Amino acid sequence: EENVWKLCEQVKKTYPTELPKCYAVFVSNERRTVPLWRQKAGRGDEKLVIWDYHVFFMHNPSPNRCLVFDLDTTLPFPTYFHKYVTETFRSDYALTSEHHRVIPAEKYLAEFSSDRRHMRRPDGSWIKPPPSYPPIQTSASSHSLDDFICMKPGKGPGAVYDLLHFVQQFYKPPDRNIGTKTQN
């Protein structure tokens, strides 16, 4: 989630006109057990892993050109949306109520904060060393991560989609009839 925040921040600094076309996407469900394929931490030939939640960055300059930037995938970086979704999520049936919270990048930059409590063991020690930069904080909250992971519509920022509606929102297949000549 912090890496995606940093990507949003970088776009804002270097390509500010592209920021309205960028999104942070959180994937989770009520049970916080989300199977994802093609992940570096995954096992077996298909690189399957079960995360409590997952976050990636999307750039959507046009309906059929959406790119996914996932720092944990074994797919190319970036990957076109349709390929990413097909290879990573497989099906709603397998995911049973998995959802995608899509947050515009500008909103993510303004509202996301983390005191990194989720990166610590119960005894307070770090699970892995934290990033070298200070925690991301807002004036409103020191830790809003749970609002982003929650997949209840109406709670938390952005819009929540099931897999089908997520795909419909960000993937428009090219019209195959364009440029074809009809016979009279």
Backbone as JSON Lines, residues from 0, in Angstrom:
{"i":0,"aa":"E","n":[0.81,-1.19,0.0],"ca":[0.0,0.0,0.0],"c":[0.85,1.26,0.0]}
{"i":1,"aa":"E","n":[1.98,1.24,0.7],"ca":[2.88,2.4,0.68],"c":[3.56,2.55,-0.67]}
{"i":2,"aa":"N","n":[3.94,1.43,-1.3],"ca":[4.56,1.51,-2.62],"c":[3.59,2.11,-3.64]}
{"i":3,"aa":"V","n":[2.32,1.75,-3.56],"ca":[1.33,2.32,-4.46],"c":[1.14,3.81,-4.16]}
{"i":4,"aa":"W","n":[1.15,4.18,-2.9],"ca":[1.06,5.59,-2.52],"c":[2.24,6.36,-3.12]}
{"i":5,"aa":"K","n":[3.43,5.75,-3.05],"ca":[4.62,6.4,-3.61],"c":[4.52,6.53,-5.14]}
{"i":6,"aa":"L","n":[3.93,5.52,-5.82],"ca":[3.71,5.64,-7.27],"c":[2.76,6.79,-7.58]}
{"i":7,"aa":"C","n":[1.69,6.91,-6.81],"ca":[0.76,8.03,-7.0],"c":[1.47,9.37,-6.79]}
{"i":8,"aa":"E","n":[2.29,9.43,-5.75],"ca":[3.04,10.65,-5.45],"c":[3.99,11.0,-6.6]}
{"i":9,"aa":"Q","n":[4.65,9.99,-7.16],"ca":[5.58,10.21,-8.27],"c":[4.86,10.72,-9.51]}
{"i":10,"aa":"V","n":[3.69,10.16,-9.8],"ca":[2.9,10.64,-10.95],"c":[2.5,12.1,-10.72]}
{"i":11,"aa":"K","n":[2.07,12.42,-9.52],"ca":[1.66,13.79,-9.21],"c":[2.81,14.78,-9.42]}
{"i":12,"aa":"K","n":[4.03,14.37,-9.05],"ca":[5.2,15.23,-9.2],"c":[5.67,15.35,-10.64]}
{"i":13,"aa":"T","n":[5.68,14.24,-11.37],"ca":[6.3,14.22,-12.7],"c":[5.32,14.34,-13.87]}
{"i":14,"aa":"Y","n":[4.11,13.84,-13.71],"ca":[3.1,13.89,-14.77],"c":[1.74,14.28,-14.18]}
{"i":15,"aa":"P","n":[1.62,15.48,-13.61],"ca":[0.39,15.83,-12.88],"c":[-0.89,15.74,-13.71]}
{"i":16,"aa":"T","n":[-0.8,15.93,-15.01],"ca":[-2.01,15.84,-15.84],"c":[-2.51,14.4,-15.97]}
{"i":17,"aa":"E","n":[-1.66,13.42,-15.66],"ca":[-2.07,12.01,-15.73],"c":[-2.7,11.52,-14.42]}
{"i":18,"aa":"L","n":[-2.53,12.26,-13.34],"ca":[-3.01,11.8,-12.04],"c":[-4.52,11.49,-12.03]}
{"i":19,"aa":"P","n":[-5.38,12.27,-12.7],"ca":[-6.81,11.92,-12.7],"c":[-7.12,10.59,-13.4]}
{"i":20,"aa":"K","n":[-6.16,10.03,-14.12],"ca":[-6.34,8.76,-14.82],"c":[-5.74,7.59,-14.03]}
{"i":21,"aa":"C","n":[-5.32,7.86,-12.79],"ca":[-4.63,6.86,-11.99],"c":[-5.45,6.48,-10.75]}
{"i":22,"aa":"Y","n":[-5.26,5.22,-10.33],"ca":[-6.04,4.67,-9.23],"c":[-5.18,3.74,-8.37]}
{"i":23,"aa":"A","n":[-5.53,3.7,-7.08],"ca":[-5.04,2.66,-6.18],"c":[-6.18,1.66,-6.05]}
{"i":24,"aa":"V","n":[-5.86,0.37,-6.15],"ca":[-6.88,-0.67,-6.06],"c":[-6.53,-1.63,-4.93]}
{"i":25,"aa":"F","n":[-7.46,-1.75,-3.97],"ca":[-7.33,-2.71,-2.88],"c":[-8.22,-3.89,-3.19]}
{"i":26,"aa":"V","n":[-7.7,-5.09,-3.0],"ca":[-8.47,-6.32,-3.22],"c":[-8.53,-7.06,-1.89]}
{"i":27,"aa":"S","n":[-9.74,-7.39,-1.45],"ca":[-9.91,-8.14,-0.22],"c":[-11.33,-8.69,-0.16]}
{"i":28,"aa":"N","n":[-11.69,-9.25,0.98],"ca":[-13.06,-9.71,1.22],"c":[-13.28,-9.77,2.73]}
{"i":29,"aa":"E","n":[-14.49,-10.12,3.13],"ca":[-14.81,-10.15,4.56],"c":[-13.9,-11.05,5.36]}
{"i":30,"aa":"R","n":[-13.53,-12.19,4.79],"ca":[-12.68,-13.15,5.5],"c":[-11.19,-12.82,5.39]}
{"i":31,"aa":"R","n":[-10.88,-11.83,4.56],"ca":[-9.49,-11.45,4.3],"c":[-8.65,-12.66,3.88]}
{"i":32,"aa":"T","n":[-9.19,-13.39,2.91],"ca":[-8.47,-14.51,2.3],"c":[-8.69,-14.42,0.8]}
{"i":33,"aa":"V","n":[-7.75,-13.8,0.12],"ca":[-7.87,-13.54,-1.3],"c":[-6.82,-14.34,-2.07]}
{"i":34,"aa":"P","n":[-7.24,-15.34,-2.85],"ca":[-6.26,-16.07,-3.67],"c":[-5.9,-15.25,-4.91]}
{"i":35,"aa":"L","n":[-4.61,-15.13,-5.16],"ca":[-4.11,-14.43,-6.34],"c":[-3.06,-15.31,-7.01]}
{"i":36,"aa":"W","n":[-3.14,-15.36,-8.32],"ca":[-2.18,-16.13,-9.1],"c":[-1.13,-15.2,-9.69]}
{"i":37,"aa":"R","n":[-0.03,-15.79,-10.1],"ca":[1.09,-15.07,-10.73],"c":[1.72,-14.05,-9.78]}
{"i":38,"aa":"Q","n":[1.89,-14.45,-8.53],"ca":[2.5,-13.58,-7.53],"c":[3.89,-14.1,-7.17]}
{"i":39,"aa":"K","n":[4.84,-13.2,-7.0],"ca":[6.21,-13.59,-6.67],"c":[6.29,-14.45,-5.41]}
{"i":40,"aa":"A","n":[5.43,-14.19,-4.44],"ca":[5.43,-14.96,-3.2],"c":[4.66,-16.27,-3.33]}
{"i":41,"aa":"G","n":[4.06,-16.51,-4.49],"ca":[3.22,-17.68,-4.69],"c":[4.01,-18.97,-4.81]}
{"i":42,"aa":"R","n":[3.26,-20.07,-4.74],"ca":[3.87,-21.41,-4.82],"c":[3.37,-22.13,-6.07]}
{"i":43,"aa":"G","n":[4.13,-23.13,-6.47],"ca":[3.75,-23.96,-7.61],"c":[3.94,-23.27,-8.94]}
{"i":44,"aa":"D","n":[3.59,-23.98,-9.99],"ca":[3.76,-23.45,-11.34],"c":[2.94,-22.19,-11.59]}
{"i":45,"aa":"E","n":[1.79,-22.1,-10.94],"ca":[0.9,-20.96,-11.19],"c":[1.13,-19.81,-10.22]}
{"i":46,"aa":"K","n":[2.07,-19.99,-9.28],"ca":[2.44,-18.94,-8.33],"c":[1.24,-18.39,-7.56]}
{"i":47,"aa":"L","n":[0.46,-19.32,-6.99],"ca":[-0.73,-18.97,-6.21],"c":[-0.34,-18.6,-4.78]}
{"i":48,"aa":"V","n":[-0.93,-17.52,-4.29],"ca":[-0.73,-17.08,-2.92],"c":[-2.08,-16.62,-2.37]}
{"i":49,"aa":"I","n":[-2.25,-16.74,-1.07],"ca":[-3.45,-16.23,-0.4],"c":[-3.02,-15.02,0.44]}
{"i":50,"aa":"W","n":[-3.53,-13.85,0.09],"ca":[-3.24,-12.62,0.83],"c":[-4.46,-12.24,1.65]}
{"i":51,"aa":"D","n":[-4.25,-11.49,2.73],"ca":[-5.38,-10.9,3.45],"c":[-5.95,-9.73,2.65]}
{"i":52,"aa":"Y","n":[-5.07,-9.03,1.95],"ca":[-5.47,-7.99,1.01],"c":[-4.29,-7.76,0.07]}
{"i":53,"aa":"H","n":[-4.58,-7.11,-1.03],"ca":[-3.53,-6.8,-1.99],"c":[-3.81,-5.43,-2.59]}
{"i":54,"aa":"V","n":[-2.76,-4.72,-2.97],"ca":[-2.9,-3.37,-3.51],"c":[-2.06,-3.26,-4.78]}
{"i":55,"aa":"F","n":[-2.64,-2.64,-5.8],"ca":[-1.89,-2.34,-7.01],"c":[-2.31,-0.98,-7.56]}
{"i":56,"aa":"F","n":[-1.55,-0.49,-8.51],"ca":[-1.74,0.82,-9.13],"c":[-2.25,0.63,-10.55]}
{"i":57,"aa":"M","n":[-3.18,1.48,-10.97],"ca":[-3.68,1.42,-12.36],"c":[-3.58,2.79,-13.01]}
{"i":58,"aa":"H","n":[-3.21,2.78,-14.29],"ca":[-3.23,3.98,-15.12],"c":[-4.2,3.69,-16.26]}
{"i":59,"aa":"N","n":[-5.24,4.5,-16.36],"ca":[-6.32,4.26,-17.32],"c":[-6.48,5.44,-18.28]}
{"i":60,"aa":"P","n":[-5.57,5.57,-19.26],"ca":[-5.65,6.71,-20.17],"c":[-6.8,6.61,-21.19]}
{"i":61,"aa":"S","n":[-7.27,5.39,-21.46],"ca":[-8.4,5.21,-22.38],"c":[-9.04,3.85,-22.09]}
{"i":62,"aa":"P","n":[-10.29,3.64,-22.54],"ca":[-11.02,2.43,-22.16],"c":[-10.36,1.09,-22.48]}
{"i":63,"aa":"N","n":[-9.54,1.01,-23.48],"ca":[-8.92,-0.29,-23.77],"c":[-7.4,-0.23,-23.64]}
{"i":64,"aa":"R","n":[-6.89,0.72,-22.89],"ca":[-5.44,0.86,-22.72],"c":[-5.02,0.87,-21.25]}
{"i":65,"aa":"C","n":[-5.89,0.45,-20.36],"ca":[-5.6,0.48,-18.93],"c":[-4.41,-0.43,-18.6]}
{"i":66,"aa":"L","n":[-3.48,0.11,-17.81],"ca":[-2.29,-0.63,-17.4],"c":[-2.3,-0.86,-15.9]}
{"i":67,"aa":"V","n":[-1.85,-2.03,-15.48],"ca":[-1.74,-2.38,-14.06],"c":[-0.26,-2.45,-13.7]}
{"i":68,"aa":"F","n":[0.08,-1.79,-12.61],"ca":[1.43,-1.8,-12.05],"c":[1.35,-2.52,-10.71]}
{"i":69,"aa":"D","n":[1.75,-3.79,-10.7],"ca":[1.71,-4.61,-9.49],"c":[3.14,-5.03,-9.18]}
{"i":70,"aa":"L","n":[3.66,-4.54,-8.08],"ca":[5.05,-4.82,-7.71],"c":[5.27,-6.26,-7.26]}
{"i":71,"aa":"D","n":[4.18,-7.0,-7.05],"ca":[4.29,-8.38,-6.57],"c":[4.0,-9.43,-7.62]}
{"i":72,"aa":"T","n":[3.67,-9.03,-8.84],"ca":[3.3,-9.99,-9.86],"c":[4.53,-10.54,-10.6]}
{"i":73,"aa":"T","n":[4.36,-11.73,-11.16],"ca":[5.39,-12.29,-12.04],"c":[5.11,-11.92,-13.5]}
{"i":74,"aa":"L","n":[3.97,-11.27,-13.74],"ca":[3.64,-10.79,-15.09],"c":[4.51,-9.58,-15.41]}
{"i":75,"aa":"P","n":[4.57,-9.19,-16.69],"ca":[5.37,-8.01,-17.04],"c":[4.91,-6.77,-16.26]}
{"i":76,"aa":"F","n":[5.81,-5.84,-16.08],"ca":[5.54,-4.61,-15.34],"c":[5.71,-3.43,-16.27]}
{"i":77,"aa":"P","n":[4.66,-2.72,-16.61],"ca":[3.25,-2.96,-16.29],"c":[2.64,-4.02,-17.2]}
{"i":78,"aa":"T","n":[1.4,-4.38,-16.91],"ca":[0.64,-5.36,-17.68],"c":[-0.69,-4.75,-18.07]}
{"i":79,"aa":"Y","n":[-1.13,-5.04,-19.3],"ca":[-2.46,-4.56,-19.7],"c":[-3.51,-5.16,-18.79]}
{"i":80,"aa":"F","n":[-4.52,-4.37,-18.47],"ca":[-5.57,-4.72,-17.53],"c":[-6.19,-6.09,-17.8]}
{"i":81,"aa":"H","n":[-6.6,-6.34,-19.03],"ca":[-7.3,-7.59,-19.34],"c":[-6.42,-8.81,-19.05]}
{"i":82,"aa":"K","n":[-5.15,-8.75,-19.44],"ca":[-4.23,-9.85,-19.16],"c":[-4.02,-10.01,-17.65]}
{"i":83,"aa":"Y","n":[-3.85,-8.9,-16.96],"ca":[-3.64,-8.96,-15.51],"c":[-4.82,-9.61,-14.8]}
{"i":84,"aa":"V","n":[-6.02,-9.15,-15.11],"ca":[-7.22,-9.69,-14.46],"c":[-7.4,-11.16,-14.77]}
{"i":85,"aa":"T","n":[-7.2,-11.54,-16.03],"ca":[-7.36,-12.92,-16.45],"c":[-6.37,-13.84,-15.75]}
{"i":86,"aa":"E","n":[-5.13,-13.4,-15.63],"ca":[-4.08,-14.22,-15.04],"c":[-4.06,-14.19,-13.51]}
{"i":87,"aa":"T","n":[-4.5,-13.1,-12.91],"ca":[-4.36,-12.91,-11.47],"c":[-5.57,-13.34,-10.66]}
{"i":88,"aa":"F","n":[-6.78,-13.08,-11.18],"ca":[-7.98,-13.32,-10.38],"c":[-8.73,-14.59,-10.75]}
{"i":89,"aa":"R","n":[-8.59,-15.06,-11.95],"ca":[-9.19,-16.31,-12.43],"c":[-10.71,-16.3,-12.46]}
{"i":90,"aa":"S","n":[-11.4,-16.23,-11.3],"ca":[-12.87,-16.22,-11.35],"c":[-13.46,-15.78,-10.02]}
{"i":91,"aa":"D","n":[-14.64,-15.2,-10.09],"ca":[-15.36,-14.84,-8.87],"c":[-15.75,-16.09,-8.08]}
{"i":92,"aa":"Y","n":[-16.01,-17.19,-8.78],"ca":[-16.41,-18.42,-8.1],"c":[-15.3,-18.87,-7.13]}
{"i":93,"aa":"A","n":[-14.07,-18.82,-7.6],"ca":[-12.95,-19.24,-6.75],"c":[-12.75,-18.26,-5.6]}
{"i":94,"aa":"L","n":[-13.05,-17.0,-5.83],"ca":[-12.76,-15.98,-4.84],"c":[-13.9,-15.76,-3.85]}
{"i":95,"aa":"T","n":[-15.07,-16.24,-4.16],"ca":[-16.24,-16.09,-3.3],"c":[-16.27,-14.76,-2.56]}
{"i":96,"aa":"S","n":[-16.85,-13.82,-3.17],"ca":[-17.1,-12.48,-2.63],"c":[-15.85,-11.62,-2.5]}
{"i":97,"aa":"E","n":[-14.89,-11.82,-3.35],"ca":[-13.72,-10.94,-3.4],"c":[-14.15,-9.64,-4.06]}
{"i":98,"aa":"H","n":[-13.62,-8.54,-3.59],"ca":[-14.0,-7.24,-4.1],"c":[-12.78,-6.36,-4.37]}
{"i":99,"aa":"H","n":[-13.01,-5.34,-5.16],"ca":[-11.97,-4.38,-5.53],"c":[-12.43,-2.99,-5.12]}
{"i":100,"aa":"R","n":[-11.68,-2.33,-4.25],"ca":[-11.95,-0.95,-3.89],"c":[-11.05,-0.08,-4.76]}
{"i":101,"aa":"V","n":[-11.66,0.73,-5.6],"ca":[-10.93,1.57,-6.54],"c":[-10.97,3.01,-6.03]}
{"i":102,"aa":"I","n":[-9.79,3.57,-5.77],"ca":[-9.68,4.9,-5.21],"c":[-8.91,5.78,-6.19]}
{"i":103,"aa":"P","n":[-9.49,6.91,-6.61],"ca":[-8.72,7.83,-7.44],"c":[-7.42,8.22,-6.74]}
{"i":104,"aa":"A","n":[-6.34,8.31,-7.51],"ca":[-5.01,8.55,-6.94],"c":[-4.96,9.8,-6.07]}
{"i":105,"aa":"E","n":[-5.59,10.87,-6.5],"ca":[-5.57,12.12,-5.72],"c":[-6.21,11.9,-4.34]}
{"i":106,"aa":"K","n":[-7.3,11.17,-4.3],"ca":[-7.98,10.87,-3.03],"c":[-7.1,9.96,-2.17]}
{"i":107,"aa":"Y","n":[-6.44,8.99,-2.79],"ca":[-5.55,8.1,-2.06],"c":[-4.41,8.88,-1.4]}
{"i":108,"aa":"L","n":[-3.82,9.8,-2.15],"ca":[-2.75,10.62,-1.61],"c":[-3.24,11.46,-0.42]}
{"i":109,"aa":"A","n":[-4.45,11.94,-0.49],"ca":[-4.99,12.81,0.56],"c":[-5.46,12.06,1.79]}
{"i":110,"aa":"E","n":[-5.96,10.82,1.62],"ca":[-6.65,10.16,2.73],"c":[-5.94,8.94,3.32]}
{"i":111,"aa":"F","n":[-5.0,8.35,2.6],"ca":[-4.33,7.16,3.13],"c":[-3.3,7.54,4.19]}
{"i":112,"aa":"S","n":[-3.29,6.8,5.28],"ca":[-2.25,6.95,6.3],"c":[-1.99,5.6,6.95]}
{"i":113,"aa":"S","n":[-0.77,5.42,7.4],"ca":[-0.41,4.16,8.05],"c":[0.68,4.4,9.08]}
{"i":114,"aa":"D","n":[0.41,3.95,10.29],"ca":[1.46,4.0,11.32],"c":[2.28,2.71,11.33]}
{"i":115,"aa":"R","n":[1.98,1.84,10.35],"ca":[2.7,0.57,10.13],"c":[2.46,-0.48,11.21]}
{"i":116,"aa":"R","n":[1.39,-0.37,11.95],"ca":[1.09,-1.38,12.99],"c":[0.91,-2.76,12.41]}
{"i":117,"aa":"H","n":[0.42,-2.85,11.18],"ca":[0.2,-4.15,10.53],"c":[1.5,-4.82,10.12]}
{"i":118,"aa":"M","n":[2.61,-4.1,10.24],"ca":[3.91,-4.64,9.87],"c":[4.68,-5.16,11.09]}
{"i":119,"aa":"R","n":[4.02,-5.2,12.23],"ca":[4.67,-5.64,13.47],"c":[4.08,-6.94,13.98]}
{"i":120,"aa":"R","n":[4.9,-7.7,14.67],"ca":[4.44,-8.9,15.37],"c":[3.75,-8.48,16.66]}
{"i":121,"aa":"P","n":[3.03,-9.4,17.3],"ca":[2.38,-9.06,18.58],"c":[3.34,-8.51,19.64]}
{"i":122,"aa":"D","n":[4.62,-8.93,19.59],"ca":[5.58,-8.43,20.58],"c":[6.16,-7.06,20.22]}
{"i":123,"aa":"G","n":[5.72,-6.49,19.06],"ca":[6.18,-5.16,18.66],"c":[7.35,-5.17,17.7]}
{"i":124,"aa":"S","n":[7.99,-6.31,17.5],"ca":[9.12,-6.37,16.57],"c":[8.6,-6.35,15.12]}
{"i":125,"aa":"W","n":[9.44,-5.93,14.21],"ca":[9.07,-5.85,12.8],"c":[9.03,-7.23,12.15]}
{"i":126,"aa":"I","n":[8.02,-7.48,11.33],"ca":[7.95,-8.72,10.55],"c":[9.06,-8.7,9.5]}
{"i":127,"aa":"K","n":[9.21,-7.57,8.84],"ca":[10.31,-7.27,7.91],"c":[10.73,-5.84,8.2]}
{"i":128,"aa":"P","n":[11.95,-5.47,7.88],"ca":[12.34,-4.08,8.13],"c":[11.41,-3.12,7.38]}
{"i":129,"aa":"P","n":[10.97,-2.04,8.04],"ca":[10.08,-1.08,7.4],"c":[10.83,-0.24,6.35]}
{"i":130,"aa":"P","n":[10.09,0.43,5.48],"ca":[10.76,1.34,4.53],"c":[11.57,2.39,5.27]}
{"i":131,"aa":"S","n":[12.57,2.93,4.61],"ca":[13.46,3.9,5.24],"c":[12.82,5.28,5.42]}
{"i":132,"aa":"Y","n":[11.79,5.59,4.66],"ca":[11.13,6.88,4.78],"c":[10.11,6.83,5.94]}
{"i":133,"aa":"P","n":[9.72,7.99,6.45],"ca":[8.78,8.0,7.58],"c":[7.41,7.45,7.18]}
{"i":134,"aa":"P","n":[6.62,6.99,8.15],"ca":[5.27,6.52,7.85],"c":[4.45,7.61,7.15]}
{"i":135,"aa":"I","n":[3.5,7.19,6.33],"ca":[2.62,8.11,5.61],"c":[1.49,8.49,6.56]}
{"i":136,"aa":"Q","n":[1.34,9.78,6.82],"ca":[0.35,10.26,7.78],"c":[-0.46,11.4,7.17]}
{"i":137,"aa":"T","n":[-1.71,11.54,7.62],"ca":[-2.53,12.7,7.27],"c":[-2.85,13.44,8.56]}
{"i":138,"aa":"S","n":[-3.34,14.65,8.43],"ca":[-3.72,15.4,9.62],"c":[-4.96,14.81,10.28]}
{"i":139,"aa":"A","n":[-5.77,14.09,9.48],"ca":[-7.02,13.52,10.01],"c":[-6.82,12.2,10.74]}
{"i":140,"aa":"S","n":[-5.78,11.43,10.37],"ca":[-5.63,10.09,10.94],"c":[-4.18,9.62,10.87]}
{"i":141,"aa":"S","n":[-3.78,8.85,11.88],"ca":[-2.45,8.25,11.83],"c":[-2.48,6.87,11.18]}
{"i":142,"aa":"H","n":[-3.71,6.31,11.04],"ca":[-3.82,4.96,10.46],"c":[-5.22,4.75,9.88]}
{"i":143,"aa":"S","n":[-5.33,4.86,8.56],"ca":[-6.63,4.69,7.89],"c":[-6.66,3.42,7.04]}
{"i":144,"aa":"L","n":[-5.65,2.59,7.13],"ca":[-5.54,1.41,6.29],"c":[-6.79,0.54,6.32]}
{"i":145,"aa":"D","n":[-7.36,0.32,7.48],"ca":[-8.54,-0.55,7.58],"c":[-9.72,-0.04,6.76]}
{"i":146,"aa":"D","n":[-9.85,1.28,6.62],"ca":[-10.93,1.85,5.79],"c":[-10.75,1.48,4.32]}
{"i":147,"aa":"F","n":[-9.52,1.31,3.89],"ca":[-9.24,0.96,2.49],"c":[-9.4,-0.53,2.25]}
{"i":148,"aa":"I","n":[-9.08,-1.34,3.25],"ca":[-9.21,-2.79,3.12],"c":[-10.68,-3.23,3.23]}
{"i":149,"aa":"C","n":[-11.48,-2.51,3.99],"ca":[-12.89,-2.85,4.17],"c":[-13.61,-2.82,2.82]}
{"i":150,"aa":"M","n":[-14.37,-3.84,2.54],"ca":[-15.05,-3.93,1.23],"c":[-16.56,-3.72,1.32]}
{"i":151,"aa":"K","n":[-17.02,-3.09,2.39],"ca":[-18.44,-2.77,2.51],"c":[-18.73,-1.51,1.71]}
{"i":152,"aa":"P","n":[-19.62,-1.59,0.72],"ca":[-19.97,-0.39,-0.05],"c":[-20.48,0.71,0.89]}
{"i":153,"aa":"G","n":[-20.1,1.92,0.61],"ca":[-20.52,3.04,1.44],"c":[-19.6,3.33,2.6]}
{"i":154,"aa":"K","n":[-18.68,2.42,2.92],"ca":[-17.71,2.64,3.99],"c":[-16.33,2.72,3.35]}
{"i":155,"aa":"G","n":[-15.6,3.74,3.67],"ca":[-14.28,3.91,3.09],"c":[-14.31,4.67,1.78]}
{"i":156,"aa":"P","n":[-13.14,5.08,1.31],"ca":[-13.06,5.9,0.1],"c":[-13.21,5.08,-1.18]}
{"i":157,"aa":"G","n":[-13.56,5.76,-2.25],"ca":[-13.62,5.12,-3.56],"c":[-14.87,4.28,-3.74]}
{"i":158,"aa":"A","n":[-14.85,3.47,-4.79],"ca":[-15.98,2.61,-5.14],"c":[-15.57,1.15,-5.0]}
{"i":159,"aa":"V","n":[-16.52,0.31,-4.58],"ca":[-16.27,-1.12,-4.41],"c":[-17.0,-1.88,-5.52]}
{"i":160,"aa":"Y","n":[-16.26,-2.78,-6.18],"ca":[-16.8,-3.57,-7.29],"c":[-16.55,-5.05,-7.04]}
{"i":161,"aa":"D","n":[-17.47,-5.91,-7.5],"ca":[-17.13,-7.32,-7.6],"c":[-16.29,-7.46,-8.87]}
{"i":162,"aa":"L","n":[-15.77,-8.65,-9.13],"ca":[-14.85,-8.82,-10.25],"c":[-15.5,-8.47,-11.59]}
{"i":163,"aa":"L","n":[-16.71,-8.92,-11.83],"ca":[-17.39,-8.64,-13.1],"c":[-17.54,-7.14,-13.34]}
{"i":164,"aa":"H","n":[-18.01,-6.41,-12.35],"ca":[-18.22,-4.97,-12.52],"c":[-16.9,-4.2,-12.56]}
{"i":165,"aa":"F","n":[-15.89,-4.7,-11.89],"ca":[-14.56,-4.11,-11.97],"c":[-14.04,-4.2,-13.41]}
{"i":166,"aa":"V","n":[-14.16,-5.38,-14.0],"ca":[-13.72,-5.56,-15.4],"c":[-14.55,-4.68,-16.32]}
{"i":167,"aa":"Q","n":[-15.85,-4.64,-16.15],"ca":[-16.71,-3.81,-17.01],"c":[-16.36,-2.33,-16.89]}
{"i":168,"aa":"Q","n":[-15.94,-1.91,-15.72],"ca":[-15.6,-0.5,-15.51],"c":[-14.3,-0.11,-16.21]}
{"i":169,"aa":"F","n":[-13.33,-1.02,-16.25],"ca":[-12.0,-0.64,-16.73],"c":[-11.54,-1.34,-18.01]}
{"i":170,"aa":"Y","n":[-12.35,-2.2,-18.56],"ca":[-11.95,-2.86,-19.81],"c":[-13.09,-2.78,-20.82]}
{"i":171,"aa":"K","n":[-12.8,-2.14,-21.92],"ca":[-13.73,-2.07,-23.04],"c":[-13.04,-2.73,-24.23]}
{"i":172,"aa":"P","n":[-13.49,-3.94,-24.61],"ca":[-12.82,-4.61,-25.73],"c":[-12.94,-3.78,-27.01]}
{"i":173,"aa":"P","n":[-11.92,-3.83,-27.84],"ca":[-11.99,-3.08,-29.1],"c":[-13.15,-3.6,-29.95]}
{"i":174,"aa":"D","n":[-13.78,-2.68,-30.66],"ca":[-14.88,-3.06,-31.56],"c":[-14.28,-3.77,-32.76]}
{"i":175,"aa":"R","n":[-14.61,-5.03,-32.9],"ca":[-14.05,-5.87,-33.97],"c":[-14.63,-5.53,-35.35]}
{"i":176,"aa":"N","n":[-15.73,-4.79,-35.41],"ca":[-16.36,-4.48,-36.7],"c":[-15.82,-3.21,-37.34]}
{"i":177,"aa":"I","n":[-15.05,-2.46,-36.62],"ca":[-14.5,-1.23,-37.18],"c":[-13.55,-1.58,-38.32]}
{"i":178,"aa":"G","n":[-13.75,-0.9,-39.43],"ca":[-12.85,-1.09,-40.57],"c":[-13.21,-2.27,-41.46]}
{"i":179,"aa":"T","n":[-14.28,-3.01,-41.17],"ca":[-14.64,-4.12,-42.03],"c":[-15.66,-3.65,-43.05]}
{"i":180,"aa":"K","n":[-15.53,-4.12,-44.23],"ca":[-16.4,-3.73,-45.32],"c":[-17.55,-4.74,-45.41]}
{"i":181,"aa":"T","n":[-18.76,-4.25,-45.55],"ca":[-19.89,-5.14,-45.71],"c":[-20.16,-5.35,-47.18]}
{"i":182,"aa":"Q","n":[-20.62,-6.52,-47.53],"ca":[-20.93,-6.87,-48.92],"c":[-22.36,-6.48,-49.23]}
{"i":183,"aa":"N","n":[-22.61,-5.9,-50.42],"ca":[-23.97,-5.57,-50.86],"c":[-24.47,-6.6,-51.82]}
